[in-house]
Every structure is written in C-alpha cells, then in structure tokens.
Amino acid sequence: MIASYTGNMKIFHQLKDNGADISKRNNEGQGVLEFAIRSDLSEKQILKQLKDEIKMGAAITEETKNAVIQPWKYRWKVARGQKTEGTKEEAKLTDKDGNTMLMIAAGYGNQKLLNNLLAQNLKLTHKNRFGEDALLYAISKDQITTAKQLLEAGMDNQEALLKTAQTGNVKMAELVLKYLDLRSDWYIKQAVIEAMN
C-alpha cells in the first residue's frame, strides 16, 4: 500500500513477486488502488499505475469502482475534451480531492459539459477538500468563460474576489466584480491586500 501510495512500482513488483497479497485491505477497507489514487503523481501516472495494479490482481469491489476508477475515468475524459454527457450518475462522482464533474468541467473550460450539468440543477455549493467550489476552481485555473457561466447560473461566492485577487487576472476580476453582490467591505479590503501581495 505504501509502495502504491508513493508510486514506487519497482518495490511494488518486488513485494508482489515475494508473495505480498495485493488484494488485502486495511482496517478502513482501503486497498492498493485507493492508495494509488491518493498519491501526488500526475493523473497520467496514476492511471497507468491503476491499470498495472488491476492487471496484477488488485481487488476491485463495487465501492472501489465507484469511488476510485470511475471518477478518474471521467476526469480524464473531461480533461482531454473527450465526449461525456454529464449524466446524473457521472455528476455524483468525485475525484480524490473531492472535485465533482461540474468542478472539473469548469476548471478545464469545458463549456458544453458545464451547460449539460448546470441544466440538471445540481447543488452548486459543493466544495472540494481545499474548500473550493466550482467557481473558485474555475478562477484558480483562469477559466473566464466557465466562471462566467457559473456566475450567470447564480453562483455567489464572496470568496471569489479573494481568489481572483490571488491569481492577478484583471479580466477575471472585472467579471467577478460585475456579477458578485459584494455584501461586505471586508472581502473588498482583503482582495486589495491579496492583489498587493
């Protein structure tokens, strides 16, 4: 599991060759696939590692498939601009950081998919493990068009101005100021401090 988490496939293979049972799970019910998905490797490396581990016999329960494999499959499709409809089933999935397909579509600038997802009246307040919602995620990735779609759909996160100030994107700042109903001077003052920093 630790070899899987660190992406050290050489050690992983050595352990497997010496009798390690890669279908075992820890006390929380996690196996090698769950550990691989939480690593700091690139998405491409993680996907390759998952395929290798599955070929070697890593256990795939229905829960693992839903929580680990499917979200990454869809994330990869969205990132590569490949066709995905954004069905309700897909919309429920999250990746290892808690990003939903809505957030991923916004972050990768996939306008068509984002429109499909927004048409389903999804919950727009979901946050990933870094405290970002879809709007903050789009802003952090400098995706003006999808940020505008979210603002037009009614997203109103006061932190958006702070996130925009951190990125230094002037056009994004103009967009956010146009749409956001800034109810507190505190956010404006903090945004000025962030911009200066």
C-alpha positions as CSV (number, residue, x, y, z in Angstrom):
1,M,0.0,0.0,0.0
2,I,2.8,2.4,0.8
3,A,4.6,1.5,-2.4
4,S,1.4,2.1,-4.2
5,Y,0.9,5.5,-2.5
6,T,4.4,6.6,-3.3
7,G,4.2,5.3,-6.9
8,N,7.2,3.1,-6.4
9,M,6.2,0.3,-8.8
10,K,9.6,-1.3,-8.7
11,I,9.2,-2.1,-5.0
12,F,5.5,-2.9,-5.6
13,H,6.5,-5.6,-8.1
14,Q,9.3,-7.0,-5.9
15,L,6.8,-7.3,-3.0
16,K,4.2,-9.0,-5.2
17,D,6.9,-11.4,-6.6
18,N,7.8,-12.3,-3.0
19,G,4.3,-13.2,-2.0
20,A,2.6,-9.9,-1.0
21,D,-1.2,-10.2,-1.2
22,I,-2.3,-7.2,-3.2
23,S,-6.0,-7.9,-2.7
24,K,-5.6,-7.2,1.1
25,R,-7.4,-4.2,2.6
26,N,-6.6,-2.1,5.7
27,N,-8.9,-1.5,8.7
28,E,-10.6,1.3,6.8
29,G,-11.4,-1.1,3.9
30,Q,-8.8,0.6,1.6
31,G,-6.7,-1.4,-0.8
32,V,-3.7,-0.6,-3.1
33,L,-6.0,1.1,-5.7
34,E,-7.3,3.6,-3.1
35,F,-3.7,4.3,-2.0
36,A,-2.6,4.8,-5.7
37,I,-5.4,7.4,-6.3
38,R,-4.3,9.5,-3.3
39,S,-0.7,9.8,-4.4
40,D,0.9,13.0,-5.6
41,L,1.7,11.6,-9.0
42,S,0.4,13.1,-12.2
43,E,-3.0,11.9,-13.4
44,K,-1.4,10.1,-16.3
45,Q,1.0,8.2,-14.0
46,I,-1.9,7.3,-11.6
47,L,-4.0,5.9,-14.4
48,K,-1.1,3.8,-15.7
49,Q,-0.4,2.6,-12.2
50,L,-4.1,1.7,-11.6
51,K,-4.1,-0.3,-14.8
52,D,-0.9,-2.2,-13.8
53,E,-2.2,-3.0,-10.3
54,I,-5.5,-4.2,-11.7
55,K,-3.7,-6.5,-14.2
56,M,-1.7,-7.9,-11.3
57,G,-4.9,-8.8,-9.4
58,A,-5.7,-5.8,-7.2
59,A,-9.2,-6.2,-5.7
60,I,-11.9,-4.1,-7.3
61,T,-15.0,-4.0,-5.3
62,E,-18.1,-2.2,-6.5
63,E,-17.3,0.5,-3.9
64,T,-13.7,0.8,-5.3
65,K,-15.0,1.0,-8.8
66,N,-17.5,3.8,-8.0
67,A,-15.2,5.7,-5.6
68,V,-11.8,5.3,-7.4
69,I,-11.9,4.1,-11.0
70,Q,-15.0,5.8,-12.4
71,P,-14.2,9.4,-11.2
72,W,-10.7,9.2,-12.7
73,K,-12.0,7.8,-15.9
74,Y,-14.5,10.7,-16.3
75,R,-12.0,13.3,-15.1
76,W,-9.5,12.1,-17.7
77,K,-12.3,12.4,-20.4
78,V,-13.2,15.9,-19.3
79,A,-9.5,17.0,-19.2
80,R,-8.9,15.6,-22.7
81,G,-12.1,17.2,-24.1
82,Q,-13.5,13.7,-24.9
83,K,-17.2,13.2,-25.2
84,T,-19.1,12.7,-22.0
85,E,-22.7,13.7,-21.5
86,G,-22.6,14.7,-17.8
87,T,-25.3,12.3,-16.8
88,K,-26.7,12.3,-13.2
89,E,-24.6,9.2,-12.4
90,E,-21.5,11.0,-13.6
91,A,-22.4,14.2,-11.9
92,K,-22.4,12.4,-8.5
93,L,-18.8,11.2,-8.8
94,T,-15.9,13.0,-7.1
95,D,-12.2,12.5,-7.6
96,K,-9.6,12.1,-4.8
97,D,-9.7,15.8,-3.9
98,G,-13.5,15.9,-3.8
99,N,-13.9,17.6,-7.1
100,T,-17.2,16.9,-8.9
101,M,-17.6,16.6,-12.6
102,L,-19.2,20.1,-12.5
103,M,-16.0,21.5,-10.9
104,I,-13.7,19.6,-13.4
105,A,-15.7,20.9,-16.4
106,A,-15.4,24.4,-15.0
107,G,-11.7,24.0,-14.3
108,Y,-10.9,22.6,-17.7
109,G,-13.0,25.1,-19.6
110,N,-15.4,22.5,-21.0
111,Q,-18.4,24.8,-21.7
112,K,-20.7,22.3,-23.3
113,L,-20.4,19.8,-20.5
114,L,-20.8,22.5,-17.9
115,N,-24.0,23.6,-19.6
116,N,-25.3,20.0,-19.5
117,L,-24.5,19.7,-15.8
118,L,-26.0,23.1,-14.9
119,A,-29.2,22.1,-16.7
120,Q,-29.6,19.3,-14.1
121,N,-30.0,21.9,-11.3
122,L,-27.1,20.4,-9.4
123,K,-26.0,21.6,-6.0
124,L,-23.6,24.4,-6.7
125,T,-22.3,24.7,-3.1
126,H,-20.2,21.5,-3.0
127,K,-16.6,22.1,-2.0
128,N,-13.5,20.0,-2.5
129,R,-11.0,19.2,0.2
130,F,-9.3,22.6,-0.4
131,G,-12.5,24.5,0.3
132,E,-13.1,25.4,-3.3
133,D,-16.5,25.3,-5.1
134,A,-16.9,25.2,-8.9
135,L,-16.5,29.0,-9.2
136,L,-13.3,29.1,-7.2
137,Y,-11.9,26.1,-9.1
138,A,-12.6,27.8,-12.4
139,I,-11.0,31.0,-11.2
140,S,-7.9,29.2,-9.9
141,K,-7.5,27.7,-13.4
142,D,-8.0,31.1,-15.1
143,Q,-11.1,29.8,-17.0
144,I,-13.0,33.0,-17.6
145,T,-15.8,31.5,-19.9
146,T,-16.8,28.8,-17.5
147,A,-16.5,31.2,-14.5
148,K,-19.0,33.4,-16.3
149,Q,-21.3,30.5,-16.9
150,L,-21.3,29.7,-13.2
151,L,-21.9,33.4,-12.3
152,E,-24.8,33.6,-14.7
153,A,-26.2,30.4,-13.2
154,G,-26.4,32.2,-9.9
155,M,-23.2,31.2,-8.1
156,D,-22.5,33.9,-5.5
157,N,-19.4,33.1,-3.5
158,Q,-17.9,36.1,-1.8
159,E,-14.5,34.4,-1.7
160,A,-14.4,34.6,-5.5
161,L,-13.0,38.1,-5.3
162,L,-10.2,37.0,-3.0
163,K,-9.3,34.1,-5.3
164,T,-9.3,36.4,-8.3
165,A,-7.0,38.8,-6.5
166,Q,-4.6,36.0,-5.8
167,T,-4.4,35.0,-9.4
168,G,-3.8,38.5,-10.6
169,N,-6.1,38.0,-13.6
170,V,-7.6,41.5,-14.3
171,K,-10.3,40.3,-16.8
172,M,-11.4,37.7,-14.2
173,A,-11.6,40.5,-11.6
174,E,-13.7,42.6,-13.8
175,L,-16.0,39.7,-14.4
176,V,-16.4,38.8,-10.7
177,L,-17.0,42.5,-9.8
178,K,-19.7,42.7,-12.5
179,Y,-21.6,39.7,-11.2
180,L,-21.0,39.4,-7.5
181,D,-23.2,41.1,-5.0
182,L,-20.5,42.2,-2.5
183,R,-22.2,42.5,0.8
184,S,-19.2,43.1,2.9
185,D,-16.3,45.6,2.8
186,W,-14.2,43.0,4.4
187,Y,-13.9,41.0,1.2
188,I,-13.0,44.1,-0.8
189,K,-10.3,45.1,1.7
190,Q,-8.9,41.6,1.8
191,A,-8.9,41.4,-2.0
192,V,-6.9,44.6,-2.2
193,I,-4.4,43.1,0.3
194,E,-4.2,39.9,-1.8
195,A,-3.7,41.9,-5.0
196,M,-0.9,43.9,-3.4
197,N,0.8,40.6,-2.2
